[in-house]
Amino acid sequence: MTGYTCKYTPIELFRAYGGEGVLLDEEAPDFQLAESWTHTNLCSHAKALLELGSSAEELVLTDCCDAIRRVHDVLDTQKKQRFLYLLDLPHEESDCARARFKSALTAFAAEYGAFRGTEFSRDAFLAACREQREPLPQEPFLAVLGARVSPPLLELLQAQLPLPVVNLTCSGNRNLEAPPLEAEHWDFDELMDWYAGALLRMTPCMRMNDVTARRALTEHPHLKGIIYNAVKFCDYYGFDYAALKKQTAIPILKIESDYTPQPAGQLSTRLEAFAESLGLEAVKGGITVKHSENGLFAGIDSGSTTTNMVVLDRDKKVVASAIVRTGAKAQNGAKAALDAVCAQLGIAPEALDAIIATGYGRSNIPFATGTMTEITCHAKGAHFLYPQVRTVVDIGGQDSKVICLDENGAVKNFVMNDKCAAGTGRFLEMMARTLELDMEQMSRQGLTWKKDLTISSMCTVFAESEVISLIADNHTDSDIIHGLNKAIASKTASMVTRAGGMAPYMMTGGVARNKGVVGQLEERLGAGLYIAKDPDLCGALGAALFAVEGSEE
């Protein structure tokens, strides 16, 4: 088996000499080997390729970017392969480029044939060139564009989204034109002349100089949405994503992968919210409503720090609510919240006609009658509380979200920070622990600062070290907290800009109770933030509203 990574790799020539190509697009369990051979900031796809390629006896690479050239140089030094080849690939499809590529293919064929000790088989070559490719669906579908997508990630996307998901990245969009009938009589030189042109005429990847033909992918009449996959430490995809956003009105969700296995929970909220924003799936599994005379409908928001619950009557009036600590298990926090609202109402849990769950723990609440993402539920709750709102800033215990709404309260766009604790309630909790304060003290003391300190790092671990150094330098708690508030506000304001947010603004989540953060964020946004009496309850309120409306259908 001969490993390869690029769609322009001449895999038909592998078959012509008795070989077989295998696409190296799997995830690596870790980058221990790669990072011992080269620097840690190398593109994560290149590091995964080093890990996978190190065990491949035969490997053919193309010089599509500096990172892949670096992979070739490292592997060449390590001498891990019996056959390692770097193919020179043009950046355009022109007569000159085709002639140059023809020469490169001819040279490769000679070296590959010599390595395998076989002669060129015209029949095997033409048969490989004529293999049928998968046509694009003639029914609504979603597409993955951008960086190549690993099989586990593609399976996750296909499992989470309600429409077929087609891989249109360079690892899944290799459609070589069939050779003409007269090719049966061509000599090797004529075959390579056609083959060079056919490879270069495929739908171009973004490294090519002219990528206008890629619009055939985004202008397909049945394409309903795009999941754009970017790779850490690669600038190519940032530029391509920005250009694509300008070229198409099709909804796009940007995700990022690093070619290591990742838990499904990090992506599930984004994917489900994207589906909801497309109108493809409102409530997962539908809403089960008991037909009783109680007329009580609940929403429960299971977050990493707190579990919040709201109960509405048929007139959408709040009749009970609860905010409890989530604890180690989501179902335990959910049960505590359920017990609390039932005690307030003097009812048994069975008296609730419907319970919609949202938040990270939504799939682990056994008594819920339906689930929705917190993106959609926060939008619903925010619009209900403040119909004028166009941008919702939600900073919870584990993530930060910016949600842009239209005049009807529907989600237009959203940006999430769910990769780490930076800028979240967990970040503030850890800093409070370092300062030996509780969260109420943190909120108050940040308002009485004297010296305008700046915390340069938003990484929780590094920021903690920075805070410890500031304490050692005898800076006051108030000044340090002010620096932390500024850091969170700056990060959040950047998210608002990325999402395209605009006033009027509303802030939800537990951090909305922190006046220092609120004040700094208002300063950076140049506008006030509407904050409800209980900002923690907005997501649960939205879930409860969906429960009420589900009973009316």
DOVOBA-261351 format. One record per residue (C-alpha): residue number from 1; residue in one letter; y negated, x, z negated. Coordinates in pm, 1 decimal. Layout:
// DOVOBA-261351
   i aa       yy       xx       zz
 NUM  A        Y        X        Z
...
// end
This chain:
// DOVOBA-261351
   i aa       yy       xx       zz
   1  M      0.0      0.0      0.0
   2  T   -345.8    129.7     91.8
   3  G   -625.3     20.9   -138.9
   4  Y   -966.3    -77.5     -4.3
   5  T  -1281.0   -257.5   -124.9
   6  C  -1508.2   -326.5    173.6
   7  K  -1481.5   -604.9    434.6
   8  Y  -1559.8   -350.0    708.4
   9  T  -1253.2   -142.3    620.0
  10  P  -1022.0   -124.8    926.6
  11  I   -721.7   -290.1    759.0
  12  E   -583.8   -387.4   1101.3
  13  L   -539.6    -15.8   1168.0
  14  F   -338.2      9.2    845.6
  15  R    -91.3   -238.0    995.7
  16  A    -92.8    -55.5   1329.6
  17  Y     49.6    252.2   1155.1
  18  G    294.9     69.7    932.0
  19  G     70.3     41.4    628.4
  20  E    -55.1   -260.3    434.3
  21  G   -395.4   -307.7    277.3
  22  V   -454.8   -434.0    -76.0
  23  L   -803.7   -540.3   -185.2
  24  L   -905.2   -369.4   -510.1
  25  D  -1117.9   -639.1   -673.5
  26  E   -940.2   -686.8  -1006.3
  27  E  -1114.3   -643.2  -1339.0
  28  A  -1054.5   -331.9  -1547.2
  29  P   -953.6   -371.0  -1913.9
  30  D  -1211.4   -107.1  -2005.1
  31  F  -1401.5    187.4  -1855.8
  32  Q  -1261.6    462.5  -2075.2
  33  L  -1132.3    672.0  -1786.8
  34  A  -1433.7    611.9  -1559.8
  35  E  -1685.2    698.3  -1830.9
  36  S  -1500.1   1020.0  -1908.1
  37  W  -1540.8   1122.2  -1543.1
  38  T  -1899.5   1010.5  -1477.0
  39  H  -2207.2    864.4  -1648.7
  40  T  -2196.3    527.5  -1827.3
  41  N  -2478.2    366.9  -1626.2
  42  L  -2286.3    377.8  -1300.5
  43  C  -2247.9     33.6  -1137.4
  44  S  -1975.9   -156.3  -1322.5
  45  H  -1798.2   -236.2   -995.3
  46  A  -1783.5    135.8   -919.8
  47  K  -1648.8    206.9  -1269.1
  48  A  -1383.3    -62.1  -1227.7
  49  L  -1295.0     90.1   -890.6
  50  L  -1252.5    429.7  -1055.8
  51  E  -1016.3    275.3  -1309.9
  52  L   -814.9     85.5  -1045.5
  53  G   -836.6    349.2   -774.8
  54  S   -713.9    623.0  -1004.7
  55  S   -365.0    470.6   -986.8
  56  A   -372.0    398.5   -610.7
  57  E   -182.5    660.3   -410.6
  58  E   -369.2    565.9    -92.3
  59  L   -736.0    465.4    -92.0
  60  V   -987.1    407.7    187.9
  61  L  -1354.6    367.1     94.3
  62  T  -1664.9    304.7    302.7
  63  D  -1998.4    472.7    232.9
  64  C  -2170.2    138.3    174.2
  65  C  -2379.5    258.8   -120.6
  66  D  -2448.0    558.3   -343.5
  67  A  -2215.6    426.3   -614.6
  68  I  -1912.2    411.0   -383.8
  69  R  -1992.4    755.5   -246.5
  70  R  -1996.3    872.4   -607.9
  71  V  -1654.8    711.0   -663.3
  72  H  -1517.0    902.8   -365.2
  73  D  -1657.8   1232.9   -489.7
  74  V  -1516.0   1180.9   -839.8
  75  L  -1170.0   1083.2   -713.6
  76  D  -1174.1   1369.3   -465.4
  77  T  -1235.3   1607.0   -756.5
  78  Q   -962.1   1447.3   -968.1
  79  K   -703.3   1470.5   -687.0
  80  K   -531.0   1147.4   -790.0
  81  Q   -451.4   1019.3   -438.6
  82  R   -209.8   1137.0   -174.1
  83  F   -454.5    994.9     80.7
  84  L   -826.9    946.8     13.1
  85  Y  -1070.2    871.6    294.3
  86  L  -1441.4    788.6    309.5
  87  L  -1531.1    600.8    628.2
  88  D  -1880.2    638.8    771.2
  89  L  -2018.5    288.1    826.8
  90  P  -2332.3    206.7   1034.5
  91  H  -2601.6    -19.7    890.5
  92  E  -2649.8   -228.5   1203.1
  93  E  -2474.8   -382.9   1501.1
  94  S  -2609.2   -215.1   1815.0
  95  D  -2469.5    -20.7   2112.5
  96  C  -2546.5    310.6   1942.4
  97  A  -2399.6    195.3   1608.3
  98  R  -2086.5     63.7   1779.9
  99  A  -2032.7    394.3   1962.0
 100  R  -2074.6    584.7   1637.6
 101  F  -1840.0    352.5   1452.3
 102  K  -1584.4    377.1   1732.2
 103  S  -1579.4    753.4   1684.0
 104  A  -1538.5    709.0   1308.2
 105  L  -1248.2    464.4   1358.0
 106  T  -1079.5    695.3   1608.4
 107  A  -1103.8    986.3   1365.3
 108  F   -968.9    772.8   1081.9
 109  A   -678.9    649.2   1294.4
 110  A   -575.6   1003.7   1377.4
 111  E   -582.5   1112.3   1012.5
 112  Y   -414.1    797.4    878.4
 113  G   -140.8    811.3   1144.9
 114  A    -75.6   1176.8   1065.1
 115  F    -52.1   1097.7    693.6
 116  R    198.8    816.0    749.9
 117  G    384.5   1004.4   1023.5
 118  T    386.2    703.9   1255.5
 119  E    261.2    617.3   1602.1
 120  F     -1.4    353.3   1678.9
 121  S    156.2      9.1   1744.2
 122  R    -52.9   -201.3   1981.1
 123  D    149.9   -513.0   1901.0
 124  A    108.3   -475.4   1523.2
 125  F   -262.8   -406.3   1564.7
 126  L   -331.3   -709.8   1784.5
 127  A   -117.2   -935.4   1566.1
 128  A   -320.3   -831.0   1262.7
 129  C   -645.6   -894.0   1449.7
 130  R   -530.8  -1243.7   1550.7
 131  E   -432.1  -1363.6   1205.4
 132  Q   -595.2  -1698.7   1125.9
 133  R   -879.9  -1700.9    877.0
 134  E   -969.5  -1978.7    635.5
 135  P  -1240.9  -2201.5    788.5
 136  L  -1520.0  -2330.7    567.8
 137  P  -1442.5  -2672.2    414.3
 138  Q  -1545.8  -2985.9    597.0
 139  E  -1613.2  -3160.6    266.7
 140  P  -1862.3  -3089.8    -14.5
 141  F  -1806.5  -2747.4   -169.9
 142  L  -1971.7  -2477.1   -379.8
 143  A  -1992.3  -2112.8   -272.6
 144  V  -1992.1  -1780.9   -453.9
 145  L  -2234.9  -1532.6   -299.4
 146  G  -2363.5  -1193.2   -403.9
 147  A  -2132.3   -933.4   -550.3
 148  R  -1758.5   -949.8   -497.5
 149  V  -1587.7  -1181.8   -742.4
 150  S  -1270.2  -1082.4   -924.0
 151  P   -969.8  -1319.6   -904.1
 152  P   -988.5  -1409.8  -1277.4
 153  L  -1359.2  -1492.4  -1247.6
 154  L  -1300.3  -1697.5   -931.2
 155  E  -1021.4  -1888.4  -1106.2
 156  L  -1256.6  -1959.5  -1397.4
 157  L  -1524.2  -2091.2  -1160.2
 158  Q  -1272.7  -2309.5   -979.0
 159  A  -1139.6  -2448.1  -1307.5
 160  Q  -1483.2  -2523.7  -1454.5
 161  L  -1652.8  -2683.0  -1153.2
 162  P  -1571.0  -3025.3  -1004.5
 163  L  -1599.9  -2926.6   -636.3
 164  P  -1397.0  -2667.3   -441.8
 165  V  -1539.2  -2316.9   -495.2
 166  V  -1522.6  -2086.7   -191.4
 167  N  -1553.5  -1709.7   -216.6
 168  L  -1816.4  -1609.6     40.4
 169  T  -1884.5  -1266.0   -103.4
 170  C  -1778.1   -959.2     92.7
 171  S  -1437.1   -971.0    -77.7
 172  G  -1365.2  -1322.9     45.5
 173  N  -1553.6  -1367.6    372.3
 174  R  -1372.8  -1142.2    618.9
 175  N  -1345.3  -1333.4    945.5
 176  L  -1269.9  -1097.7   1232.4
 177  E  -1301.6  -1244.5   1581.8
 178  A   -975.8  -1265.2   1777.4
 179  P   -930.5  -1006.1   2055.6
 180  P   -936.4  -1136.4   2415.0
 181  L   -609.1  -1185.2   2602.7
 182  E   -677.7   -886.5   2828.1
 183  A   -663.9   -660.1   2520.5
 184  E   -286.4   -654.4   2576.7
 185  H   -351.9   -413.5   2863.0
 186  W   -626.2   -198.9   2708.6
 187  D   -567.1    160.5   2615.8
 188  F   -641.8    289.9   2264.0
 189  D   -998.0    393.6   2352.6
 190  E  -1080.1     46.0   2488.4
 191  L   -922.8   -119.3   2184.3
 192  M  -1134.0     91.1   1946.3
 193  D  -1449.5     11.5   2143.9
 194  W  -1383.8   -363.1   2103.1
 195  Y  -1267.7   -323.2   1741.3
 196  A  -1581.3   -135.2   1634.6
 197  G  -1797.8   -413.4   1774.1
 198  A  -1582.4   -689.5   1625.6
 199  L  -1603.1   -540.2   1276.7
 200  L  -1980.9   -500.5   1301.9
 201  R  -2020.1   -855.1   1436.7
 202  M  -1868.1  -1013.7   1125.9
 203  T  -2105.5  -1207.7    899.4
 204  P  -2311.4   -915.6    766.3
 205  C  -2314.2   -804.8    407.7
 206  M  -2656.8   -748.0    256.4
 207  R  -2641.7   -370.8    304.0
 208  M  -2681.5   -422.2    679.8
 209  N  -3029.6   -391.7    828.2
 210  D  -3018.4   -736.4    990.5
 211  V  -2874.6  -1007.0    766.0
 212  T  -3011.4  -1313.6    945.9
 213  A  -2658.1  -1419.6   1042.8
 214  R  -2581.8  -1470.0    672.9
 215  R  -2782.2  -1791.3    693.5
 216  A  -2477.0  -1951.3    853.2
 217  L  -2326.9  -1940.7    503.3
 218  T  -2620.2  -2103.0    324.2
 219  E  -2701.5  -2357.0    596.5
 220  H  -2355.5  -2512.5    607.8
 221  P  -2396.9  -2893.4    597.3
 222  H  -2135.1  -2940.3    322.1
 223  L  -2259.2  -2666.1     88.4
 224  K  -2392.7  -2831.7   -228.7
 225  G  -2461.4  -2535.9   -455.5
 226  I  -2440.6  -2157.2   -485.3
 227  I  -2311.2  -1945.4   -771.2
 228  Y  -2472.9  -1605.8   -721.3
 229  N  -2276.5  -1322.9   -880.5
 230  A  -2467.5  -1007.0   -971.2
 231  V  -2328.9   -679.2  -1102.4
 232  K  -2471.0   -485.3  -1394.2
 233  F  -2664.7   -170.5  -1302.0
 234  C  -2697.0   -262.0   -931.9
 235  D  -3043.4   -337.0   -793.8
 236  Y  -2913.0   -461.3   -458.2
 237  Y  -2822.7   -799.3   -596.2
 238  G  -3155.6   -858.0   -765.6
 239  F  -3334.6   -815.4   -433.0
 240  D  -3082.0  -1025.3   -242.0
 241  Y  -3095.6  -1304.5   -501.1
 242  A  -3476.4  -1313.9   -490.7
 243  A  -3472.0  -1333.2   -110.3
 244  L  -3208.5  -1605.4   -112.2
 245  K  -3411.1  -1815.7   -356.9
 246  K  -3698.3  -1812.7   -106.2
 247  Q  -3480.2  -1889.3    196.5
 248  T  -3288.6  -2191.5     75.3
 249  A  -3351.7  -2509.2   -117.8
 250  I  -2984.5  -2531.4   -220.2
 251  P  -2947.1  -2513.1   -601.1
 252  I  -2844.5  -2165.3   -719.3
 253  L  -2693.4  -2052.0  -1047.3
 254  K  -2710.6  -1678.8  -1113.1
 255  I  -2435.9  -1520.0  -1320.1
 256  E  -2363.6  -1156.4  -1399.3
 257  S  -2030.0   -977.8  -1430.6
 258  D  -1931.1   -627.3  -1533.0
 259  Y  -1572.3   -626.1  -1401.0
 260  T  -1413.1   -644.0  -1743.4
 261  P  -1239.3   -956.6  -1880.2
 262  Q  -1489.0  -1193.1  -2037.9
 263  P  -1434.1  -1498.5  -2255.8
 264  A  -1467.4  -1830.0  -2077.9
 265  G  -1711.8  -1954.8  -2340.2
 266  Q  -1988.8  -1725.3  -2215.5
 267  L  -1988.3  -1899.9  -1878.3
 268  S  -1869.9  -2252.0  -1950.3
 269  T  -2206.9  -2384.4  -2066.9
 270  R  -2387.8  -2248.6  -1760.9
 271  L  -2125.7  -2373.3  -1518.2
 272  E  -2099.9  -2720.5  -1667.2
 273  A  -2478.1  -2751.5  -1691.1
 274  F  -2506.9  -2644.9  -1327.3
 275  A  -2258.6  -2915.3  -1229.2
 276  E  -2450.8  -3170.9  -1435.0
 277  S  -2779.1  -3067.8  -1273.2
 278  L  -2621.1  -3129.1   -931.3
 279  G  -2521.9  -3477.3  -1040.9
 280  L  -2156.5  -3385.7   -999.5
 281  E  -2042.9  -3454.1  -1352.7
 282  A  -2235.6  -3640.9  -1619.5
 283  V  -1999.0  -3663.1  -1915.0
 284  K  -1677.7  -3463.8  -1912.9
 285  G  -1389.1  -3704.8  -1933.1
 286  G  -1624.3  -4003.3  -1931.3
 287  I  -1747.3  -4192.7  -2237.2
 288  T  -1500.0  -4392.8  -2438.3
 289  V  -1685.3  -4678.2  -2607.5
 290  K  -1525.9  -4914.8  -2854.6
 291  H  -1636.3  -5270.4  -2802.7
 292  S  -1741.5  -5358.2  -3155.5
 293  E  -2037.1  -5532.9  -3312.3
 294  N  -2156.8  -5226.5  -3499.7
 295  G  -2370.3  -5089.3  -3218.0
 296  L  -2371.4  -4733.8  -3356.6
 297  F  -2366.8  -4435.3  -3122.0
 298  A  -2356.1  -4069.3  -3226.1
 299  G  -2430.0  -3730.8  -3081.5
 300  I  -2307.0  -3410.0  -3242.5
 301  D  -2436.8  -3062.8  -3154.3
 302  S  -2189.7  -2795.8  -3265.0
 303  G  -2379.4  -2466.3  -3269.5
 304  S  -2293.6  -2120.5  -3396.1
 305  T  -2509.5  -2155.4  -3708.5
 306  T  -2551.3  -2527.3  -3774.3
 307  T  -2384.0  -2848.5  -3666.4
 308  N  -2630.6  -3131.4  -3616.2
 309  M  -2556.8  -3502.0  -3583.6
 310  V  -2766.4  -3806.5  -3494.4
 311  V  -2666.2  -4173.6  -3500.5
 312  L  -2859.2  -4432.4  -3295.6
 313  D  -2843.3  -4809.3  -3285.3
 314  R  -2845.8  -5008.4  -2960.6
 315  D  -3227.5  -4989.9  -2951.9
 316  K  -3209.4  -4607.6  -2959.8
 317  K  -3352.2  -4591.9  -3310.4
 318  V  -3232.9  -4306.0  -3532.1
 319  V  -3044.5  -4459.5  -3824.9
 320  A  -2880.8  -4144.5  -3965.5
 321  S  -2883.6  -3769.1  -3913.7
 322  A  -2738.2  -3453.9  -4066.5
 323  I  -2776.1  -3077.2  -4040.4
 324  V  -2488.5  -2874.9  -4192.1
 325  R  -2369.7  -2515.7  -4169.5
 326  T  -2105.3  -2473.4  -3899.2
 327  G  -1899.4  -2220.6  -4090.6
 328  A  -1600.8  -2033.5  -3955.3
 329  K  -1453.6  -2324.2  -3756.8
 330  A  -1643.2  -2573.5  -3542.3
 331  Q  -1420.3  -2865.0  -3636.4
 332  N  -1489.2  -2813.0  -4008.3
 333  G  -1866.4  -2820.3  -3957.7
 334  A  -1829.3  -3125.5  -3733.6
 335  K  -1623.6  -3308.3  -3997.2
 336  A  -1887.9  -3228.0  -4261.6
 337  A  -2165.0  -3365.6  -4037.8
 338  L  -1959.9  -3678.1  -3963.3
 339  D  -1895.5  -3736.2  -4333.0
 340  A  -2267.1  -3694.1  -4406.3
 341  V  -2390.5  -3955.6  -4157.6
 342  C  -2114.8  -4198.4  -4250.3
 343  A  -2214.7  -4164.8  -4617.1
 344  Q  -2576.8  -4240.0  -4526.0
 345  L  -2471.8  -4554.8  -4341.1
 346  G  -2197.3  -4656.6  -4580.4
 347  I  -1941.7  -4681.8  -4300.2
 348  A  -1608.5  -4532.2  -4204.4
 349  P  -1602.0  -4294.1  -3902.9
 350  E  -1414.1  -4558.5  -3703.9
 351  A  -1727.2  -4776.6  -3709.2
 352  L  -1903.4  -4545.0  -3462.3
 353  D  -1867.3  -4684.9  -3111.9
 354  A  -1896.5  -4350.8  -2930.7
 355  I  -1950.3  -3984.8  -3021.4
 356  I  -2070.0  -3739.3  -2756.6
 357  A  -2026.4  -3372.1  -2847.0
 358  T  -2241.9  -3088.2  -2719.4
 359  G  -2301.9  -2723.9  -2810.2
 360  Y  -2066.9  -2424.8  -2806.2
 361  G  -1805.8  -2598.3  -3021.7
 362  R  -1804.9  -2922.7  -2822.5
 363  S  -1448.8  -2876.6  -2695.9
 364  N  -1312.9  -2830.5  -3048.3
 365  I  -1424.4  -3161.5  -3200.5
 366  P  -1118.0  -3386.8  -3209.0
 367  F  -1304.2  -3710.2  -3287.0
 368  A  -1553.5  -3682.7  -2997.6
 369  T  -1520.0  -3942.3  -2722.5
 370  G  -1690.4  -3728.2  -2456.1
 371  T  -1863.9  -3391.6  -2410.4
 372  M  -2176.8  -3263.3  -2235.7
 373  T  -2352.5  -2928.4  -2222.8
 374  E  -2646.3  -2858.8  -2452.0
 375  I  -2864.9  -2794.7  -2146.5
 376  T  -2845.8  -3157.1  -2034.9
 377  C  -2851.5  -3294.8  -2390.2
 378  H  -3161.0  -3094.1  -2489.7
 379  A  -3335.3  -3213.8  -2174.0
 380  K  -3245.0  -3572.9  -2255.3
 381  G  -3357.6  -3547.1  -2616.4
 382  A  -3677.8  -3362.4  -2532.4
 383  H  -3780.7  -3615.0  -2267.1
 384  F  -3712.9  -3900.2  -2510.6
 385  L  -3927.5  -3742.0  -2783.4
 386  Y  -4205.0  -3615.3  -2555.1
 387  P  -4192.4  -3766.2  -2202.4
 388  Q  -4469.5  -3536.6  -2074.6
 389  V  -4265.9  -3218.6  -2141.2
 390  R  -4191.8  -2998.7  -1840.3
 391  T  -4046.2  -2693.6  -2016.1
 392  V  -3816.5  -2687.7  -2318.1
 393  V  -3778.3  -2363.6  -2512.8
 394  D  -3470.5  -2377.3  -2732.7
 395  I  -3393.8  -2086.6  -2965.3
 396  G  -3079.7  -2147.9  -3163.5
 397  G  -2853.8  -1935.9  -3376.8
 398  Q  -2670.0  -1760.8  -3095.8
 399  D  -2860.5  -1815.2  -2773.0
 400  S  -3200.9  -1879.9  -2622.0
 401  K  -3259.1  -2128.9  -2342.0
 402  V  -3551.1  -2227.9  -2123.8
 403  I  -3504.2  -2561.8  -1947.4
 404  C  -3741.7  -2686.9  -1679.2
 405  L  -3764.6  -3065.7  -1632.8
 406  D  -3901.9  -3293.6  -1365.7
 407  E  -4114.7  -3600.5  -1439.5
 408  N  -3799.7  -3807.5  -1502.2
 409  G  -3657.2  -3561.9  -1753.1
 410  A  -3388.6  -3426.8  -1518.5
 411  V  -3304.2  -3056.1  -1532.2
 412  K  -3472.7  -2863.7  -1248.4
 413  N  -3377.5  -2513.9  -1358.9
 414  F  -3262.5  -2328.6  -1667.1
 415  V  -3228.4  -1972.8  -1793.9
 416  M  -2998.7  -1871.8  -2078.5
 417  N  -2961.8  -1561.1  -2289.7
 418  D  -2607.9  -1585.4  -2419.8
 419  K  -2495.8  -1225.8  -2380.5
 420  C  -2611.6  -1100.8  -2718.4
 421  A  -2805.1  -1202.5  -3028.7
 422  A  -3137.7  -1059.4  -2908.7
 423  G  -3423.1  -1301.8  -2966.7
 424  T  -3213.4  -1566.7  -3142.2
 425  G  -3184.1  -1710.4  -3489.2
 426  R  -2898.6  -1469.3  -3558.2
 427  F  -3134.9  -1183.2  -3478.9
 428  L  -3383.5  -1311.7  -3737.3
 429  E  -3109.3  -1367.9  -3993.7
 430  M  -2991.9  -1009.5  -3963.8
 431  M  -3346.0   -877.3  -3991.3
 432  A  -3404.4  -1099.7  -4297.4
 433  R  -3092.9   -954.4  -4457.2
 434  T  -3222.4   -603.8  -4391.0
 435  L  -3555.4   -695.8  -4555.2
 436  E  -3371.7   -877.5  -4838.9
 437  L  -3551.1  -1205.6  -4766.3
 438  D  -3438.1  -1558.6  -4689.5
 439  M  -3542.1  -1738.7  -4370.1
 440  E  -3815.4  -1941.3  -4542.2
 441  Q  -3970.6  -1622.1  -4676.9
 442  M  -3947.3  -1465.1  -4330.6
 443  S  -4139.9  -1756.5  -4181.1
 444  R  -4417.6  -1744.1  -4441.8
 445  Q  -4464.6  -1368.3  -4473.4
 446  G  -4495.2  -1316.2  -4101.0
 447  L  -4825.9  -1505.4  -4111.9
 448  T  -5000.8  -1266.6  -4354.0
 449  W  -4972.8   -944.1  -4156.6
 450  K  -5242.5   -679.0  -4159.4
 451  K  -5117.4   -403.9  -3926.7
 452  D  -5013.9   -494.1  -3571.7
 453  L  -4672.7   -324.0  -3553.3
 454  T  -4454.2   -332.0  -3242.6
 455  I  -4074.8   -345.9  -3251.3
 456  S  -3970.9   -179.3  -2927.9
 457  S  -3600.3   -272.4  -2920.9
 458  M  -3458.7   -622.5  -2889.4
 459  C  -3098.6   -507.5  -2939.6
 460  T  -3004.0   -636.0  -3285.1
 461  V  -2835.9   -310.8  -3385.3
 462  F  -3119.0    -86.9  -3264.0
 463  A  -3387.1   -318.6  -3400.3
 464  E  -3223.4   -305.5  -3742.4
 465  S  -3241.9     74.1  -3734.8
 466  E  -3606.2     49.0  -3630.9
 467  V  -3681.4   -189.5  -3919.0
 468  I  -3511.4     44.7  -4166.4
 469  S  -3730.3    330.3  -4040.9
 470  L  -4044.7    116.8  -4079.8
 471  I  -3941.8     27.2  -4435.1
 472  A  -3895.1    398.9  -4509.0
 473  D  -4248.1    459.8  -4375.7
 474  N  -4381.8    213.2  -4636.6
 475  H  -4489.0    -59.3  -4393.2
 476  T  -4516.1   -402.0  -4554.1
 477  D  -4261.0   -675.1  -4494.7
 478  S  -4536.8   -893.4  -4346.7
 479  D  -4629.5   -634.0  -4084.6
 480  I  -4264.1   -571.1  -3993.0
 481  I  -4192.5   -944.0  -3961.3
 482  H  -4499.9   -983.3  -3741.4
 483  G  -4359.7   -711.6  -3515.0
 484  L  -4027.6   -895.9  -3498.0
 485  N  -4203.0  -1223.9  -3417.7
 486  K  -4393.5  -1055.7  -3136.1
 487  A  -4072.8   -912.7  -2992.3
 488  I  -3899.9  -1251.7  -2988.3
 489  A  -4206.6  -1423.2  -2840.0
 490  S  -4239.3  -1161.3  -2567.8
 491  K  -3872.8  -1192.1  -2467.6
 492  T  -3890.8  -1570.8  -2468.9
 493  A  -4211.9  -1580.1  -2264.6
 494  S  -4042.3  -1359.9  -2004.0
 495  M  -3757.8  -1611.3  -1984.2
 496  V  -4010.8  -1891.1  -1930.9
 497  T  -4161.7  -1695.6  -1641.9
 498  R  -3818.9  -1629.3  -1486.5
 499  A  -3731.3  -1996.7  -1507.8
 500  G  -4062.2  -2102.7  -1350.3
 501  G  -4164.7  -2294.5  -1662.1
 502  M  -4498.3  -2471.3  -1692.8
 503  A  -4690.3  -2676.6  -1950.0
 504  P  -4653.5  -2906.5  -2133.9
 505  Y  -4410.9  -2706.8  -2348.3
 506  M  -4176.2  -2817.1  -2623.4
 507  M  -3978.9  -2596.1  -2862.5
 508  T  -3647.0  -2697.3  -3015.5
 509  G  -3383.1  -2527.5  -3227.9
 510  G  -3396.1  -2381.9  -3576.3
 511  V  -3637.8  -2100.3  -3484.0
 512  A  -3901.0  -2368.3  -3403.6
 513  R  -3944.6  -2391.9  -3781.3
 514  N  -4067.5  -2030.5  -3788.9
 515  K  -4446.3  -2057.4  -3760.6
 516  G  -4486.3  -1687.8  -3691.0
 517  V  -4264.5  -1696.9  -3382.8
 518  V  -4423.1  -2023.1  -3267.4
 519  G  -4774.9  -1883.2  -3296.5
 520  Q  -4690.4  -1565.2  -3106.4
 521  L  -4514.5  -1759.5  -2832.1
 522  E  -4806.9  -2000.5  -2793.1
 523  E  -5037.9  -1702.3  -2756.3
 524  R  -4826.7  -1556.9  -2474.3
 525  L  -4782.0  -1888.4  -2295.1
 526  G  -5148.4  -1974.9  -2327.8
 527  A  -5061.4  -2327.2  -2438.3
 528  G  -4943.3  -2515.5  -2742.4
 529  L  -4581.9  -2603.0  -2819.6
 530  Y  -4485.7  -2958.0  -2911.8
 531  I  -4240.7  -2943.5  -3203.0
 532  A  -4063.2  -3252.7  -3333.7
 533  K  -4019.6  -3322.7  -3703.8
 534  D  -3656.4  -3203.3  -3690.4
 535  P  -3639.3  -2959.6  -3395.3
 536  D  -3275.2  -2876.9  -3475.5
 537  L  -3169.3  -3231.7  -3382.6
 538  C  -3291.4  -3247.0  -3022.3
 539  G  -2952.9  -3167.5  -2863.2
 540  A  -2765.7  -3410.7  -3086.6
 541  L  -3027.5  -3676.5  -3010.2
 542  G  -2977.1  -3628.1  -2638.0
 543  A  -2600.3  -3656.9  -2678.5
 544  A  -2644.5  -3979.5  -2877.2
 545  L  -2872.8  -4119.9  -2606.5
 546  F  -2601.6  -4056.7  -2347.2
 547  A  -2356.9  -4238.8  -2575.1
 548  V  -2587.5  -4542.7  -2592.2
 549  E  -2646.3  -4546.1  -2217.9
 550  G  -2274.3  -4507.1  -2154.3
 551  S  -2211.1  -4828.0  -2344.4
 552  E  -2453.5  -5013.0  -2117.6
 553  E  -2270.1  -4928.9  -1795.5
// end
